[in-house]
Amino acid sequence: TFEYEDPLTTSFLSKFLCGGPKLLKVLNLREAELDNIPKEVFKLFHLKYLNLSDTRVKIIPKSIGQLQNLEALILTGTTITELPVEILKLRRLRCLAVGRKGDYSNNYAIWGFKSPDGIGKLISLESLAFIEANSGKIVMEIGNLIQLRQLWITKLRREDGKELVSSLLRLTNLQELYISSIKEEETLDLQHSISPRLGFLVRILLDGRLEGVPEWMISLQSLSTLALYNSELSEDVNAIDCLGHLPNLVDLILHRAYEGETLCFKAGRFPKLQRLQLGQLKRLKWVRVEEESLSSLQQFLIVGCKLMEGLPLGLQNLTELKFLGFYDMSDELIYKVQNLDKQSEDYQTISHVPQICTGHWINGEWKEEFL
């Protein structure tokens, strides 16, 4: 194993590897000051794990195909956007991760990588991120990767939705699934009569417009985390109420996911939900929590819902609530939260919450203030 603490440059690494650590199996170069990969790396025949995340490496050379024993290749946080066809020689590869994640300032965008045709030959893959679905052929090939437990797929076109659902039918070991559409206004067409048998699926993240919540998703008994980004679900499709029937849902994020002015959490819904985040619901004015709804909720974050006129109604019903956060909200609401009169009705509804926080997004990070 080779790891390091001091700043590591390409020239230093070349010299080190020239010394001949030929039996090296693990090479962790995360955050190293590398612009390219020294050619000596590709002579490490026994290498099983190569991590180049958060480096300045831009290109993976064809010689990657020489690392026949490689099982994990981690290239997240880099600007690499394409892999050479030689990647298909790595038949022992179990983990392949290439791409970058954004933050609040760019709507949590994901940048993935173009895969060569033939990715379906890497049948040992258990984790694949963030592959671009730039053709129906790639989507079809994903169905051959039956060992997959984690799949992050980007740039899905509407017309490839049915093919993806067909591929998911074969991925019966899948535990985590992320799908994003090719552009913000493109619909994720995942509503088909075929129902994937995803009994182990615990995490779903969908980024793109939805006409409704796919029926097969509502039947997922093991689902514990659900994040919907840019879904633009209308008030009349009753989607949020449908999600309330998921029996083991613990985390729910709705970011630009709902177009209604009011959001009501009805009695008996979301029995095990512990963490709820409402983000940038542009038309939302009021939130209401009925008695015996969200009965296990511990964290409640409301972020960037600028039209909200007051505190959510029924907060006193959330007896397990430990944290209540208002981030990037209107100045009026932030002022109201920070200056509550202890005799007021609003104060009485939140006085049982141990931590109440307001936050502002400043220079690429959250600045928080606890009451």
N, C-alpha and C positions, 0 to 999 in steps of 0.2 A: 504494500500500500504506500502511495505517495500523496501526502498532503503538505501544506505549508502555511506559514503565518505572515512572513514578510512579503512586501510587494514582489510579485513574480513576473519576470519579463520573458519574452520569447527566447532571447539569447541565453539567459541563465538556464532555462529549461533545456535548450539544445545541448548545452555543455554538460548538464547533469545526466541527460539520457545517453550521451556519448560514452559515459562511464560504464555503460553496459548493464543496467538492471533488467536483464532480458526476461526475468521471471515475474516482473511486475504484473499484478492482476487488477489493481485498483488505482486509478489516476483521477484524483479530485482536484480540478483546477478552477473551481467556482470563484468568480470575482478576481481572477488573476489578470494582470495587465498584458494580455495577449492580443495581438492583432491578427495573427495567423497561427496555425498549428505546425510546430516543428516536424519535419519529415521523419525524425527519429521516433516519434510517437507511433507511426504506422509499422515500425519494426517490432513492436511489443506484441509478439504473437500470442502470448498467454493472457493478454488484457481482457478482462471481463466487464469492467465498469469504467466509463469515460464520462466525466462531467465537465463541460465547458460553459456552464450557465453563467450569465452576467459577465461575459467577457466581450471584447470587441471583435471577435472572430466573425467574419462575414461569409466565408465560403468553406464548404466541406469538400476537399479534393477527392478525386476518384480513388486515390490510394486507401480510402476508408475501407474498401473492399478486402484489404489484406488482413484486417482484424477479424479473422474467422471465428474466434472464440468470444467475441463481444456479446454480452447479454443486455447491457444497458448503455444507451447513448442519450445524454441529457444536454440539450442545447437551448434551454429556455432563457429568456431575458437577453437574447442576442438578436441581431438583425438578419440572421440567416432566413431566407425565404424559399430555398429550393434544395433538394438533395439529389446527388448524382445517382444514376441507375445502378452503380456499383453497390449501393446500400442493400440491394436485393441479394447480394452474396452472403449477407450476415444472417444465416438461417437459424442461429441460436439466439437471436435478439428477442428479448422478452419485454424490454421497455424502450420506447422511442418517443422523446418529447422535444419538440421544436416549436418555438414561437414566443410571443410576448403578450402579457396582460396589461391593460390600461388601468386607469383609476377613475375617481369621481369626475375629474376635469374632462375626460374624453369618453364619458358614458360607459366605462368599463369595457372598452373595445378589446377584441382579441385579434392578434395577427398570427396567422398560421403559416404552413409551408406547402409548397407544391410537391406532390409525391410523384415519382415515376410510375408509369403503368406497371402492374405486376406486384403491387404491395401485398396482394392476397397470398403471395408465396411465403411471406414471413409468418408461417402458421404457429410459431412459438410465442408470438406477441401476446402479452397480457395487458399492456398499457400503451395506448397510442394517442398522442396529443401533439399539436393541434393541426390535424390534417385537413387540407382544403378539398372540399367535394367539388372540384372544378370540372368534373365530368361524371356522367351516369356510370361510366365504367369503374371509376374509383369507388363509387357508392356500392356498386354490385360486388366488387372485390372484397370490401369490408366484411361481407357475409361469410367469407372463407376463414376469417380470423376467429375461430370458435373458442379460442382460449381467452379472448379479451375479457378483462374485468373492468377496465377503464377506457372509455372512448370519448375523445373531444374532437368534434368535427365542425369545420367552419365553411362559410360560403356555400351553403346548401341552396340550390335553386328550387323554386316551387315545383317544377316538373319532375324533380328527382325525389320528392318526398315519399311517394309510394314505393319506389325502389329501396329507399333507406329503411322503411318500415319492414319490407320483405327481408332485408339483410338482418335487421334486429331479431327477426323470428329465429335465426340460427344462433344468436349470441346469448345462449341461455346462462352463461356464467357472469354476465355483465352486472357490475355493482354501481358504476358511476357513468352517467351519460350527459354530455354537453353537445348541443346543436345550435349553431347560429346560421342565420340566413345570409345570402350573398350581399344584400343591401337592406337598409333599415325598413324600406317600404315593401319589401318582398315578404309574402306570406310563407310561413312554415306549414307545408301541407302534410300534416301527420295524422289527419283524421280519416282512417281507412277501416274497412270492415275486418281486415285481418288483425288479429290481436297478438302481439309479441308475448311470448311466455317468459317474462323477465322477473322470475320469482325472487332473485337475489338483489334486484335493483334497490339501492338505498338513497342514491343522489341523482336528481335530474336538474339540469340547468338549460333553459331554452331562451334563445335570444333572437327575436324576430316576431313579426305580426302573427297573431293566432285568430282564427275565426271562432274558435271555441277551445275548451280544454279537451284534448283527445280522450275518447272514452276508455281506451286501454290504460291510460295513465291513472284514471280514477280507481281502477281495480287493483292497483299495486299495494298489496297489504304490507309490504316491508319498507315502503318509501318513508324515509325520515327527513330528507332535505329536498326542498323544491325552491328553485329560483326562476322567476319569470322576468325577462328583460324585454322592453319594447314590444310587449304583446298587444297593447292597445285594445284590450278586451272591453266590449261595451257593457253598459250597466244592465242591459236587458237579456244578455245570454246567461245570467245567473252563475257565472263561472266561479266566482269566489265562494259562493255557497256550496257548489259541487266539491271544491277542494276541502271544505270542512268535514267531509265524510271520510277522508283518508285517516285510517285508524291510528297509525303510528307516526304521523308527521310531527317532527320536533322543531324544524327550522323552516321558515317561509320568508322569502324575499319577493316583493312585488315592486319592480323598478320600471317606471314608465309602462306599467303593465295593465293599467285600468283607467278607463276614460270617464267614469261616473263622477258626479258631484258629491254623492254621499256613499259611504261604505259602512255596511252594517254587518257585524259579526253576531249571528243568531244563536239563540240558546241551544246548547248541546253540541255545537260545532267545535272543531279543532280541540278535542279533549286532551291531547298530549303535547300540544304546541308549547314550546318553551321560549323560542326567540322569533320575533316578528319585526320585519323591516318594511316600511312603506317609503319608497323613494321616487321623487319627481313625478308624482301623480298630478299632472298639470291642472286638472279641473277640480280636484278634490277640495271640498269646503268643510265637510263634516264627517267625523268618524263616530260610530256608536257601537258600544259593546253591551249586548244584552246580558242579563243574569245567566249564570251557568254556561257562558261561552268563554273560550280561551281560559279554561279553569286552571291550567298548569303554567300559564305564561309568566316568565321571569324577566325577560328583556323585551322592551318595546321601543323601537327607534322610528322616528318620523323624520325624513330627510328631503329637503328641497320641495316640499308641498306648499308653495308660496301663497296659495289662495285660502289655506285653512284659517278660519276666523276665530277659532277657540280651541280649547283642550278637547280631546276625545270625550264624548259623553259616556258615562258608565265606568270610568276608571276605578271607582270604588269597588266594582265587582271583581277586579283582578287582585284577589287577596294574596296571591303568590308573587306578585310583581316586585322585583328587586331593583330594576333599573329602567328609567324612563328618559329618553333622549330626544331633543329637538335640534336638528342640525340643518343649517342653511335654510332656515324658515324666514318668514316675513319679519321685519323689524318690530312690527306691532305685537306679534305673537311672542317673540323672544322677550320683549320688554314686559309683556303681561306675565310670562312665566317667572321672570326674575324679580318681579315686584308684587307678588301675590299678597293680598291682605289676609292675615291669619284668621280673620273672621269670615272671609268670603266662602261661597259655596265651592268655587274652584279649588281653593286650598284644602277644603275638607275632603274632596275627592282624591287628592294625591298625597295627603299627609302621611299615609301608611307606607309610601314608597321610600326605601332607604337612600337611594341615589337618584338624583334628578340632574340632568346635564344639558347644557346648550353648547352648540359647536358652530364654528365658522371655518370655511375652506379658505386658507390663506397660504399663498406661495407653495402650493402642492401638498399641503398636509392639513389635517384637522387641528384647530385650536379649540380646546375644550374648557368649559367653565362649569364647575359643580356648584349647585345651590347649597 
